[in-house]
Amino acid sequence: MGTATASRWRCSGPVLGIDLSLRYSGLSLYSAAGIHLNCWTIEELLSRGSKKDPPIPEPERIERVCRIANQIVRVVTKHQVRHVGIEGPAHNKRFQSHQLGEVAGAVKTQLWLKFGIAPRIVPPSSARKHVMGYGGAGITKMMVREIVEKGLGVAVENDHEADATVIARYTFDTVVAEEEELDV
């Protein structure tokens, strides 16, 4: 598919990439013309930092999940986002993918109910391979950030924003390719 350029390709609306995590979630926004517009970090702790910390009570965790979903809804509303890609969670108990799945479910539900947007769940390895040219094991967060900053020219504050940018770029290119197919 290759990376689309802003001067050649357009899609039907802005694209938001989302990297959900148990501490910080990254958001990255591309215009319909494929120009990177902004990155944000949502700081909502969904798990304790260490086993020495007190557990987060379930009602508080639910409130935090709702705050994440509401912040994403505000970004989608403000920027009239039409397409959303969410990085698929790591399928590993160590990363507490069940909790990330709950957050993704809340986000997906709100986007569907409020905007009729069905977010794409994007495998991180596919997005990295598309954007970076490789996506297997051994890619560090620092490598992803370097490619995003130097290769895509997007300034990010952390690895979550970098991952969200990779997801957004992949989603943008995918939407462009699908819409091009429909036009043929």
C-alpha positions in Angstrom: 0.0 0.0 0.0 2.9 2.4 0.7 2.7 5.7 2.6 0.4 8.2 1.0 1.6 11.8 0.7 -0.4 14.8 1.7 -0.3 16.4 -1.8 -1.5 13.3 -3.7 -4.0 11.6 -1.5 -7.1 12.6 0.5 -9.7 10.8 2.5 -13.2 11.7 3.5 -12.3 13.2 6.8 -9.8 13.6 9.6 -8.3 10.5 11.1 -7.5 9.9 14.8 -5.0 7.2 16.0 -5.3 6.0 19.6 -2.8 4.1 21.7 -4.5 2.9 24.9 -2.5 1.9 28.0 -3.0 1.5 31.7 -1.2 4.7 32.5 -1.1 7.1 29.6 -3.1 7.0 26.4 -1.8 8.7 23.2 -3.9 10.4 20.5 -2.6 11.6 17.1 -4.7 13.5 14.5 -4.2 13.7 10.7 -6.2 15.9 8.4 -8.2 14.6 5.5 -5.2 15.6 3.4 -2.8 13.5 5.4 -1.2 16.4 7.3 -0.4 15.7 10.9 -2.2 18.2 13.1 -1.7 17.4 16.8 -0.9 14.8 19.5 -2.3 14.5 23.0 -1.7 12.4 26.0 -4.5 11.3 28.4 -3.2 10.6 31.8 -5.5 8.2 33.7 -4.1 5.5 35.8 -6.0 2.2 35.4 -3.7 0.0 37.4 -1.5 0.5 40.4 2.2 1.3 39.7 3.5 -1.5 41.9 2.1 -4.3 44.1 3.0 -2.1 47.1 0.5 0.5 46.0 -3.1 0.2 47.2 -5.5 -1.4 44.6 -7.7 1.0 42.7 -11.3 0.5 43.7 -13.5 -0.7 40.9 -15.8 2.3 41.0 -12.8 4.6 40.6 -11.4 2.5 37.7 -14.8 2.7 36.0 -14.8 6.5 36.4 -11.3 6.7 34.9 -12.4 4.6 31.9 -15.3 7.0 31.4 -13.0 10.0 31.6 -10.8 8.5 28.9 -13.7 7.8 26.6 -15.1 11.3 27.2 -11.8 13.0 26.4 -11.6 11.1 23.1 -15.2 12.0 22.3 -14.3 15.7 22.9 -11.4 15.4 20.4 -13.5 13.7 17.8 -16.2 16.4 18.2 -13.9 19.3 18.1 -12.0 18.1 15.0 -14.9 16.4 13.2 -13.0 13.2 13.0 -14.5 10.7 10.6 -12.1 7.7 11.0 -10.5 6.2 14.1 -7.9 3.5 14.5 -7.2 2.0 17.9 -4.0 0.0 18.5 -4.9 -3.6 19.3 -3.8 -4.6 22.8 -0.9 -6.9 23.5 -2.3 -10.4 24.0 -0.3 -11.1 27.1 -1.6 -11.3 30.7 1.5 -9.3 31.8 0.1 -6.3 30.0 -3.4 -6.7 31.5 -5.0 -6.8 28.1 -8.4 -7.5 29.7 -8.3 -4.0 31.3 -7.3 -2.4 28.0 -10.1 -4.3 26.3 -12.5 -2.7 28.7 -11.2 0.8 27.8 -11.3 0.0 24.1 -14.9 -1.3 24.4 -16.0 1.9 26.2 -14.3 4.1 23.6 -15.7 2.0 20.7 -19.2 2.2 22.2 -19.2 5.9 22.7 -17.8 6.6 19.2 -20.6 4.4 17.7 -23.4 5.9 19.8 -22.4 9.5 19.4 -21.0 9.6 15.8 -21.7 6.3 14.1 -18.0 5.7 13.9 -16.9 2.0 14.0 -13.2 2.3 15.0 -10.7 0.0 13.4 -8.7 -2.2 15.7 -5.2 -2.0 14.2 -2.6 -4.7 14.9 0.5 -2.8 16.1 2.9 -5.0 14.0 0.9 -4.3 10.8 0.9 -0.6 11.4 4.6 -0.5 12.2 5.5 -2.6 9.2 3.4 -0.3 6.9 4.8 3.0 8.3 8.3 1.9 9.3 9.0 -0.9 6.7 9.4 -3.5 9.5 7.3 -4.4 12.5 8.5 -7.6 14.1 9.9 -8.3 17.5 12.9 -6.3 18.6 11.5 -2.8 17.7 11.9 -0.6 20.7 9.7 2.3 21.8 12.7 4.5 21.1 13.0 3.2 17.5 9.3 3.9 16.9 9.6 7.4 18.3 12.7 8.1 16.2 10.9 7.0 13.0 7.9 9.1 13.9 9.9 12.2 14.6 12.6 11.9 11.9 10.7 9.9 9.2 7.2 11.4 9.5 8.3 14.8 10.9 5.9 14.6 13.9 7.1 15.9 17.2 5.8 13.7 20.1 6.2 13.9 23.8 6.2 10.2 24.6 6.1 6.7 23.2 2.2 6.6 23.4 1.9 9.6 21.1 4.5 8.0 18.8 2.4 4.7 18.7 -0.8 6.7 18.2 0.9 8.5 15.3 1.8 5.2 13.6 -1.7 3.9 14.1 -3.2 7.2 12.7 -0.9 7.1 9.6 -1.7 3.5 8.9 -5.4 4.2 9.3 -5.2 7.2 7.0 -3.4 5.3 4.3 -5.9 2.4 4.6 -8.9 4.7 4.3 -7.4 6.4 1.3 -6.8 3.1 -0.4 -10.3 1.9 0.4 -11.9 5.1 -0.9 -9.7 5.0 -4.0 -11.0 1.5 -4.7 -14.6 2.7 -4.4 -14.0 5.5 -6.8 -12.6 3.2 -9.5 
